[in-house]
Amino acid sequence: MSVIDSYLDTLFSPYPDSPRLREARTELRAMMEDQQQDLIAGGLSESQAVGRVIAEFGTLEEVAPVLGIDAELRGDQGRAPAAPRLSLARAQEYVETFRSTQSLAAASVPLFVLCPVPLLLGIALTNGADGPARWAVGAGLTLLLALVAAGIVMQVRRRTLMAEVEDIEAGRLAPSPEVLALAKDLRQEHRGASARAFAIAVSLWILCAVPILVTSFAATSAHSMLPLYGVCLTLMMVATGLWVLIGRGWADGVADTLEQVPDDSPETSVHPAIRAISAGYWPLVTAIFLAWGFLGEAWDRAWMVWPVAAVLFGALWAVDGALTPPEEARRRRA
């Protein structure tokens, strides 16, 4: 008898030998063996792979939602039926719908990042002794609102197209073994493209501070607006990274949805205060930037809001992770 079989005997021994649980045992065994083979192919020995698989799958209660046997484990099938299964056909429909609408997301999100650029360029190009030209500020604000509106229209259009697979996005359907296999194949098929997109995006985000630093050091009293050009270049680099990552690195996110891996970003935090802060965070940052620039006439310094805001948002993410209860953290990793 293999180690996995012995482990499964231990898992299922407290429960009755019903047809559904026997079927679930077969499904779980196949999943564990697939994972073991992947780890061995990755360079682990057989014993190391078995140990890793057992550690990752954990207890039967933790994998029960995936197998659809919650009710059987509780022994109260009549009170709380298990979640309906996600069929392979529906999963494939979801993948195709997501793929076909991803270009809208890849275009709309960078627009939100780029929307201040026309305003900043107008201010930098026309700034004089009396401040920037009114027409430049007016045109910049108009273009800012137009870019935001265009991004919102794209997001609404995508949400409309994704409405037919909303139940899958919401995690209302338990993935079948075939769906889990589809998610695994999807990761493998797009692993190269996702890795390249991630590398390009992260490189751009690391280097995006360079334009701000260079223009800040090069700024003089005669060229006090020079840092604004650096901010524009920084925003363009950030937007380009987002465009690449969203457009090419979508497969892992789709696989996570099919596998029902919960989102652990601050916007979906279990803490209402963190959700509220994250929901209005970037609009508030934009308002602070504009208020500082207009009311304080400090466009040459207001750019500092953006890097500081990025660091603080990262801190918010870290705080959310630290405050998340252990049982919720385990559920997110399950």
C-alpha positions in Angstrom: 0.0 0.0 0.0 1.4 3.4 -1.0 1.9 6.3 1.5 -1.0 8.2 -0.2 -3.4 5.2 0.2 -2.4 5.0 3.9 -3.0 8.7 4.3 -6.4 8.5 2.6 -7.4 5.5 4.8 -6.7 7.7 7.8 -8.6 10.6 6.4 -11.8 8.7 5.5 -11.8 6.2 8.4 -14.0 8.3 10.7 -16.8 8.5 8.1 -19.2 5.9 6.7 -18.3 4.0 3.6 -20.9 5.6 1.4 -20.8 5.6 -2.5 -20.3 9.4 -2.5 -17.3 9.3 -0.1 -15.7 6.4 -2.1 -16.1 8.5 -5.2 -14.5 11.5 -3.4 -11.6 9.3 -2.2 -10.9 8.3 -5.8 -11.0 11.9 -6.9 -8.7 13.0 -4.1 -6.3 10.2 -4.8 -6.0 11.2 -8.5 -5.5 14.9 -7.5 -2.7 14.0 -5.0 -1.0 11.7 -7.5 -1.0 14.3 -10.2 0.5 16.8 -7.7 3.1 14.3 -6.7 4.2 13.7 -10.3 4.5 17.4 -10.9 6.7 17.8 -7.8 8.9 14.8 -8.9 9.2 16.4 -12.3 10.3 19.6 -10.6 13.2 17.8 -9.0 11.9 16.5 -5.7 12.4 12.9 -4.6 9.4 10.6 -4.3 9.4 10.8 -0.5 9.8 14.6 -0.6 7.0 14.9 -3.1 4.7 12.8 -1.0 5.4 14.8 2.1 4.8 18.0 0.3 1.5 16.8 -1.2 0.2 15.6 2.2 1.1 18.9 3.8 -0.6 20.9 1.0 -3.9 18.9 1.0 -4.2 19.0 4.8 -7.3 17.6 6.4 -10.4 16.2 4.7 -12.5 19.1 6.1 -10.2 21.5 4.2 -10.6 19.8 0.8 -14.3 19.0 1.4 -15.6 22.1 -0.5 -13.5 21.2 -3.5 -14.8 17.6 -3.5 -18.3 18.6 -2.7 -18.7 16.4 0.3 -19.4 19.0 3.1 -22.8 17.6 3.8 -21.6 14.0 3.9 -18.9 14.9 6.4 -21.5 16.7 8.6 -23.9 13.9 8.3 -26.8 16.3 7.6 -27.4 16.1 3.9 -31.0 17.2 4.2 -30.1 20.4 6.0 -27.3 21.9 4.0 -26.8 20.6 0.5 -23.4 20.9 -1.0 -22.6 23.6 -3.6 -23.5 22.6 -7.1 -20.6 21.4 -9.2 -18.9 23.5 -11.9 -19.0 21.5 -15.1 -16.1 21.3 -17.5 -18.3 22.9 -20.3 -19.2 25.9 -18.1 -15.5 26.3 -17.0 -14.4 26.4 -20.6 -17.1 29.0 -21.4 -15.8 31.1 -18.5 -12.2 30.8 -19.8 -13.2 31.9 -23.3 -15.4 34.7 -22.0 -12.6 36.0 -19.8 -10.0 35.7 -22.6 -12.2 37.6 -25.1 -12.9 40.5 -22.7 -9.5 40.8 -21.1 -8.4 43.4 -23.7 -11.0 45.8 -22.2 -9.5 45.4 -18.7 -5.9 45.7 -20.1 -6.9 49.0 -21.7 -9.1 50.5 -19.0 -6.9 50.1 -15.9 -3.9 51.9 -17.5 -6.2 54.7 -18.5 -7.0 55.3 -14.8 -3.2 55.6 -14.1 -2.6 57.8 -17.2 -5.5 60.2 -16.6 -3.5 62.9 -14.7 -0.8 63.0 -17.5 -2.5 65.6 -19.8 -3.1 67.9 -16.8 0.5 67.5 -15.6 1.9 68.1 -19.0 -0.3 71.2 -19.5 0.9 72.6 -16.2 4.5 71.9 -16.9 4.5 73.3 -20.5 2.7 76.5 -19.8 3.8 77.4 -16.2 5.0 81.0 -15.9 5.3 83.7 -13.3 1.6 83.7 -12.8 1.3 79.9 -12.8 0.1 77.6 -15.5 -2.2 78.9 -18.3 -5.9 78.5 -17.5 -6.6 77.0 -20.9 -4.0 74.3 -20.3 -5.4 73.5 -16.9 -8.9 73.4 -18.3 -7.9 71.2 -21.2 -5.9 68.9 -18.9 -8.9 68.5 -16.5 -11.2 67.8 -19.5 -8.9 65.1 -20.8 -8.5 63.7 -17.3 -12.2 63.3 -17.0 -12.5 61.9 -20.5 -9.9 59.2 -19.8 -11.6 58.2 -16.6 -15.0 58.1 -18.4 -13.5 55.9 -21.2 -12.0 53.6 -18.6 -15.3 53.3 -16.8 -17.2 52.6 -20.0 -14.8 49.8 -20.8 -15.1 48.4 -17.3 -18.9 48.5 -17.5 -18.9 46.8 -21.0 -16.6 44.1 -19.7 -18.8 43.6 -16.6 -21.8 43.2 -18.9 -20.1 40.6 -21.0 -19.0 38.7 -17.9 -22.5 38.7 -16.4 -23.3 35.3 -17.8 -20.4 33.7 -15.8 -20.9 35.7 -12.7 -21.8 32.6 -10.6 -18.3 31.3 -11.4 -16.6 34.5 -10.5 -18.5 34.6 -7.2 -17.3 31.1 -6.3 -20.9 29.7 -6.1 -19.9 26.4 -7.9 -17.6 23.8 -6.5 -14.9 22.8 -9.1 -15.0 19.2 -10.3 -11.7 17.2 -10.8 -12.0 17.9 -14.5 -12.2 21.7 -13.8 -9.2 21.5 -11.5 -7.3 19.7 -14.3 -8.4 22.4 -16.7 -7.0 25.1 -14.3 -3.7 23.2 -14.1 -3.4 22.9 -17.9 -4.2 26.6 -18.2 -1.4 27.5 -15.9 1.1 25.2 -17.7 0.0 26.4 -21.2 0.5 30.1 -20.3 3.3 29.7 -17.8 5.9 31.2 -20.2 3.7 34.2 -21.2 2.7 34.9 -17.6 6.3 34.8 -16.4 7.5 37.1 -19.1 4.6 39.5 -18.5 5.3 39.5 -14.7 9.1 40.1 -15.3 8.4 43.0 -17.7 5.8 44.6 -15.4 7.9 44.3 -12.2 11.0 45.6 -14.0 9.0 48.7 -15.2 7.6 49.2 -11.7 11.0 49.0 -10.1 12.5 51.4 -12.7 9.6 53.8 -12.6 11.1 55.8 -9.8 14.1 56.7 -11.9 12.4 59.5 -14.0 11.2 61.2 -10.8 14.6 60.9 -9.1 16.6 62.1 -12.2 14.3 65.1 -12.9 14.2 66.0 -9.2 18.0 66.2 -9.0 18.1 68.0 -12.3 15.5 70.6 -11.4 16.6 74.2 -10.9 14.8 77.4 -10.1 14.6 78.1 -13.9 13.2 74.6 -14.5 11.1 74.0 -11.5 8.5 72.1 -13.4 11.0 69.4 -14.5 9.8 66.9 -11.9 6.4 67.0 -13.4 7.8 65.5 -16.6 9.4 62.8 -14.4 6.0 62.0 -12.9 4.5 61.7 -16.3 7.2 59.2 -17.4 6.7 57.3 -14.1 2.9 57.1 -14.7 3.5 55.9 -18.2 5.9 53.2 -17.0 3.4 52.0 -14.4 0.5 52.0 -16.9 2.7 50.1 -19.4 3.4 47.5 -16.8 -0.2 47.1 -16.0 -1.1 46.8 -19.7 1.4 44.0 -20.2 0.6 42.1 -17.0 -3.2 42.3 -17.4 -3.1 41.6 -21.1 -0.7 38.6 -20.9 -0.7 37.4 -17.4 -4.4 36.6 -17.0 -4.2 32.8 -16.9 -3.2 32.5 -13.3 -6.1 34.6 -12.2 -8.5 32.5 -14.2 -7.0 29.3 -12.8 -7.4 30.8 -9.3 -11.1 31.4 -9.9 -11.7 27.9 -11.3 -9.9 26.5 -8.2 -11.8 28.9 -5.9 -8.6 30.5 -4.5 -9.9 33.5 -2.6 -8.7 37.0 -3.4 -6.5 38.3 -0.5 -6.2 41.9 -1.7 -7.2 44.8 0.7 -10.4 45.4 -1.3 -11.7 42.0 -0.3 -10.4 42.1 3.3 -12.5 40.5 6.1 -12.0 43.8 8.0 -14.6 46.5 7.1 -12.2 49.3 7.9 -9.6 48.1 5.5 -12.2 47.5 2.8 -13.4 51.1 3.3 -9.9 52.6 3.2 -8.9 50.7 0.1 -12.1 51.5 -1.8 -11.5 55.3 -1.6 -7.7 55.2 -1.3 -6.6 56.2 -4.9 -9.4 58.8 -5.5 -8.3 60.4 -2.2 -4.7 60.4 -3.3 -5.6 62.1 -6.5 -7.7 64.7 -4.6 -4.7 65.4 -2.3 -2.4 65.8 -5.3 -4.7 68.2 -7.1 -5.5 70.2 -3.9 -1.8 70.5 -3.1 -0.9 71.6 -6.6 -3.7 74.1 -7.1 -4.2 75.5 -3.6 -0.6 75.4 -2.5 0.8 76.2 -6.0 3.3 73.4 -5.4 3.2 71.4 -8.6 7.0 71.0 -8.3 6.6 69.2 -5.0 3.1 67.6 -5.2 4.4 64.7 -7.3 5.8 63.2 -4.0 2.2 62.2 -3.2 2.4 59.2 -5.7 5.5 57.3 -4.4 4.5 57.8 -0.8 0.9 56.6 -1.6 2.3 53.5 -3.2 4.4 52.6 -0.2 1.4 53.2 2.2 -0.8 51.0 0.1 1.7 48.3 0.3 1.7 48.8 4.1 -2.1 48.5 4.1 -1.8 45.1 2.3 0.7 44.0 4.9 -1.5 45.1 7.8 -4.5 43.2 6.3 -2.4 40.1 6.1 -1.2 40.5 9.7 -4.7 41.0 11.0 -6.4 38.2 9.1 -7.4 35.4 11.5 -5.4 32.2 11.1 -8.5 30.2 10.1 -9.3 32.8 7.3 -5.7 32.7 6.2 -5.9 28.9 5.9 -9.1 29.1 4.0 -7.5 31.5 1.5 -4.6 29.1 1.0 -6.9 26.0 0.7 
